[in-house]
Amino acid sequence: SVFPNMATCTRTVWKVLAGCQRQLLSVGSPAYTGVSQTASRKLPVRTFAAVKAQKIDKKEDSEKEVKKEKKVIDDKDRHKPFGRTAWAPVDDVYIRRYYPRTIYDATDAIDMLKKFQQLDFTPHNQPVYIDLKLDMKLEKKRKVDPFVSTLHLPHPFKTEMNKVLVFVENAEQAQVAQENGAVYVGGVELIQPILDDEISADFYVAVPNILSKLVSLKNKLRKKFPKSNRGSVGINIPKMLELFKMGHEYMVESNCYVRTQIATLDMPKEHIYSNLQSILIDVCSHRPANMGPFIERAIIASHTSEALWFKSEDVLVKPAEEKND
């Protein structure tokens, strides 16, 4: 009878253990559910991070409030240019991007170029260049065709004459061309030497009756090929030679830009200005008169100086017109 009592005790023990296990599982203690005990320890960290973010936001808000409290510069009841500090700096030293670009009178710009040369100890005879941006638009979506022009400057800066080749077939015309300083004179016999690069010139002029025989040179000469609208085709050979031997040539590049030398910096200020005026007047002669201003932006600079924007509209006014005003 001992064995039945032992069996009863064993069953009782197992029931107690099973009941304890169910009770422990229902409580959900971390030790038995497999949940990491470190999970609850991270909660304060998250709370602290959130608090820290709030502090940063408050800091940014306070900075914005301080910026808003800055005083606005009063520029004599005039609206400031967009994105700039004022219309003009009050000192000689300033950050350029905070102010609109200064546009000088042409005479003042030339004076500044000469002062730059003295301060920088650069060559006194360095070239002076201009860079013009043209408004090539016309009515009804048309545009001014890019052009090439040659003119006589009032004060030439070149020391050597240009080489001019003259295409003629008449013996008398050939003699006139040689007497007036043509470097090469001839007819169709000059075509092959030109194609072979045996001879070359700065300018090529021709009489009208030989022009049709020079078609094979178009690809070779390109913009230098004789054309009547450039003044390189005509019967007045002495006049053409006079223009091209000492003439100054410029052209429109990239559809709307004119970049050319106008003088050397050692020339008198009045001579530089006179050359500048002659080129600007010649440039504007290629646009219809009723289409308004032709030059959108004008820059002058020497070989080693910074670029200076100048007022081209003042240069275009001739001295006679200034006196009448």
C-alpha positions in Angstrom: 0.0 0.0 0.0 3.1 2.2 0.1 3.3 2.5 -3.7 -0.2 3.9 -4.2 0.6 6.6 -1.7 3.8 7.5 -3.4 2.0 7.7 -6.8 -0.5 10.1 -5.3 2.2 12.3 -3.8 4.0 12.4 -7.2 0.9 13.5 -9.0 0.2 16.1 -6.5 3.8 17.5 -6.8 3.5 17.7 -10.6 0.1 19.5 -10.3 1.7 22.1 -8.0 4.6 22.6 -10.3 2.3 23.0 -13.4 0.2 25.5 -11.5 3.2 27.5 -10.5 4.5 27.6 -14.1 1.1 28.8 -15.4 1.0 31.5 -12.7 4.5 32.7 -13.6 3.8 32.8 -17.3 0.6 34.8 -16.8 2.5 37.4 -14.8 4.9 38.0 -17.8 8.1 38.3 -16.0 11.0 39.3 -18.2 13.1 36.5 -16.9 10.8 33.9 -18.4 9.3 35.6 -21.4 12.6 36.1 -23.2 12.3 39.9 -23.4 15.6 41.7 -23.0 16.0 43.4 -19.7 17.9 46.2 -21.3 14.9 47.3 -23.3 13.4 49.3 -20.5 16.7 51.0 -19.8 16.6 52.7 -23.2 13.4 54.6 -22.5 15.1 57.4 -20.6 17.6 57.8 -23.5 14.8 58.3 -26.0 13.2 60.8 -23.7 16.4 62.7 -23.3 17.0 62.8 -27.1 13.5 64.3 -27.7 14.2 66.9 -25.1 17.5 67.7 -26.7 15.8 68.2 -30.1 13.3 70.5 -28.6 16.2 72.6 -27.2 17.8 72.8 -30.6 14.5 74.0 -32.2 14.2 76.6 -29.5 17.8 77.7 -30.2 17.1 78.0 -34.0 13.9 80.0 -33.3 15.8 82.4 -31.1 18.5 82.9 -33.8 15.7 83.7 -36.3 14.2 86.2 -33.9 17.6 87.9 -33.5 18.1 88.1 -37.3 14.7 89.7 -37.7 15.7 92.4 -35.1 18.6 93.6 -37.3 18.2 97.2 -38.5 17.5 97.7 -42.2 19.9 100.2 -43.9 18.1 103.3 -45.0 19.4 104.3 -48.4 17.7 107.7 -48.8 14.2 106.4 -49.2 15.3 104.2 -52.1 14.5 100.5 -52.4 17.6 98.4 -52.1 18.6 96.2 -55.1 17.3 92.7 -54.8 19.8 90.5 -52.9 22.2 93.4 -52.2 23.2 95.4 -49.2 22.9 98.9 -50.8 23.1 100.7 -54.1 26.7 101.8 -53.5 29.4 101.1 -50.9 30.5 103.8 -48.4 34.1 102.8 -48.4 36.9 102.0 -50.9 37.2 98.4 -49.6 34.1 96.3 -49.7 32.8 92.8 -50.8 31.8 93.2 -54.4 29.0 90.6 -54.4 27.0 92.6 -51.8 26.6 95.6 -54.1 25.4 96.2 -57.7 28.1 96.3 -60.4 29.6 99.8 -60.9 29.3 101.1 -64.4 31.8 103.8 -65.2 32.0 106.7 -67.7 34.3 105.7 -70.5 36.8 108.4 -69.7 37.0 107.4 -66.0 37.4 103.7 -67.0 40.4 104.7 -69.2 41.9 106.7 -66.4 41.6 103.7 -64.1 43.3 101.4 -66.6 46.3 103.7 -66.6 46.4 103.8 -62.8 46.2 100.0 -62.6 49.3 99.8 -64.9 51.3 102.2 -62.6 50.3 100.4 -59.4 51.0 96.9 -60.8 54.2 97.8 -62.7 52.9 96.1 -65.8 54.0 97.0 -69.4 53.0 100.5 -70.3 52.3 99.6 -74.0 50.0 96.6 -73.4 46.9 96.4 -75.6 43.5 97.7 -74.6 40.5 95.6 -75.5 36.7 96.0 -75.5 34.1 93.3 -75.2 30.6 94.2 -76.4 27.4 92.2 -76.2 24.9 93.1 -78.9 21.2 92.8 -79.1 20.8 91.0 -82.4 17.0 90.6 -82.3 14.7 92.2 -84.9 11.0 92.2 -85.4 9.1 88.9 -86.1 11.8 86.6 -84.7 14.4 87.8 -87.2 18.0 88.6 -86.2 20.8 90.7 -87.4 23.3 88.5 -89.3 26.8 88.3 -87.8 29.0 90.7 -89.6 32.6 91.5 -90.3 33.7 95.2 -90.6 36.8 97.1 -91.4 37.4 100.8 -90.6 40.1 103.4 -90.3 40.8 104.3 -86.7 41.6 108.0 -86.0 44.8 106.9 -84.2 46.2 103.6 -85.6 48.1 101.5 -83.1 49.6 99.0 -85.6 53.2 99.6 -86.7 53.1 97.4 -89.8 50.8 97.5 -92.8 48.5 94.6 -93.6 49.3 92.3 -96.5 46.7 92.7 -99.2 46.2 90.4 -102.2 44.4 91.7 -105.3 42.6 89.5 -107.8 42.6 91.1 -111.3 42.8 90.0 -114.9 43.4 93.3 -116.6 47.1 94.3 -117.0 46.3 98.0 -116.3 44.4 97.2 -113.1 47.3 94.9 -112.0 49.7 97.8 -112.5 47.5 100.1 -110.4 47.3 97.5 -107.6 51.1 97.2 -107.5 51.6 100.9 -107.5 49.3 101.3 -104.5 51.0 98.7 -102.3 49.4 95.3 -103.0 51.6 92.4 -101.9 50.3 89.9 -104.4 48.5 90.7 -107.7 47.1 88.2 -110.2 44.2 86.2 -111.5 43.2 82.5 -111.4 46.9 81.5 -111.4 47.0 82.5 -107.7 44.2 80.0 -106.7 46.4 76.9 -106.5 49.3 78.5 -104.6 46.7 79.8 -102.0 45.2 76.3 -101.7 48.7 74.9 -101.1 49.5 77.6 -98.5 52.4 78.8 -100.6 51.1 82.4 -100.4 48.8 84.1 -97.9 47.6 87.6 -97.0 45.7 89.5 -94.3 43.0 90.7 -96.8 41.8 89.6 -100.2 40.2 92.0 -102.6 38.9 91.5 -106.1 37.3 93.2 -109.1 33.7 92.1 -109.9 34.4 90.3 -113.2 36.8 87.8 -111.7 34.7 86.9 -108.7 32.8 84.0 -110.3 36.2 82.3 -111.1 37.2 82.2 -107.4 34.5 80.0 -106.0 37.0 77.2 -105.3 38.6 79.5 -102.7 35.5 79.9 -100.5 36.2 77.0 -98.2 39.8 78.0 -97.9 39.4 81.7 -97.2 36.0 81.6 -95.5 35.4 85.0 -93.9 38.3 86.5 -95.8 36.7 85.7 -99.2 36.1 88.9 -101.1 32.5 90.3 -100.6 30.9 93.5 -101.8 29.2 94.2 -98.4 32.6 94.2 -96.7 34.1 96.6 -99.3 36.5 94.0 -100.6 34.9 93.8 -104.1 35.0 96.9 -106.4 36.6 98.7 -109.3 38.2 101.4 -107.2 41.4 99.5 -106.4 43.3 102.4 -104.8 40.4 103.0 -102.4 40.2 99.4 -101.4 43.9 99.2 -100.8 43.9 102.3 -98.7 41.2 100.9 -96.5 42.7 97.4 -96.0 46.4 98.3 -95.8 45.9 100.2 -92.5 42.3 99.2 -91.7 41.2 97.7 -88.4 39.0 94.6 -88.7 36.6 93.2 -86.2 33.8 90.6 -86.3 30.8 89.3 -84.4 31.6 86.1 -82.6 29.3 83.6 -81.0 26.3 85.3 -82.6 26.3 88.5 -80.5 29.8 89.4 -79.1 32.5 91.8 -80.5 35.9 91.4 -78.9 38.7 93.5 -80.4 41.7 95.6 -79.6 41.2 99.3 -79.8 44.5 100.9 -78.7 47.6 100.5 -76.6 47.7 101.8 -73.0 50.6 104.1 -73.6 48.5 106.2 -76.1 47.0 109.5 -74.8 43.7 109.2 -73.1 42.0 111.3 -75.8 43.3 108.9 -78.6 42.0 105.8 -76.8 38.6 107.4 -76.4 38.5 108.5 -80.0 39.3 105.0 -81.2 36.7 103.6 -78.9 34.0 106.0 -80.1 34.8 105.2 -83.8 34.4 101.5 -83.3 31.2 101.8 -81.3 29.6 104.1 -84.0 30.7 101.6 -86.7 29.2 98.7 -84.7 25.8 100.5 -84.3 25.7 101.3 -88.0 24.9 97.6 -88.7 21.5 97.8 -86.9 18.4 99.5 -88.3 18.0 102.9 -86.7 14.5 102.4 -85.5 15.3 99.3 -83.5 16.6 101.0 -80.4 19.9 100.5 -78.5 22.2 97.9 -80.1 24.9 97.5 -77.4 23.5 95.7 -74.3 26.8 95.5 -72.3 30.2 97.1 -72.8 33.5 96.2 -71.1 37.0 97.7 -71.4 40.2 96.2 -70.1 43.9 96.1 -70.6 45.9 92.9 -71.0 46.7 92.6 -67.3 43.9 94.6 -65.6 40.4 93.7 -64.4 37.4 94.3 -66.6 35.5 97.6 -66.2 31.9 98.0 -67.3 31.3 101.4 -69.0 28.4 103.4 -70.4 28.4 102.9 -74.1 25.4 105.2 -74.7 27.5 108.2 -73.6 30.3 107.4 -76.0 28.0 107.2 -79.0 27.0 110.9 -78.6 29.2 112.8 -81.1 30.9 116.1 -79.9 28.7 118.1 -82.3 25.5 116.7 -80.7 26.9 117.4 -77.2 27.4 121.1 -78.1 23.9 121.3 -79.5 22.5 119.9 -76.3 
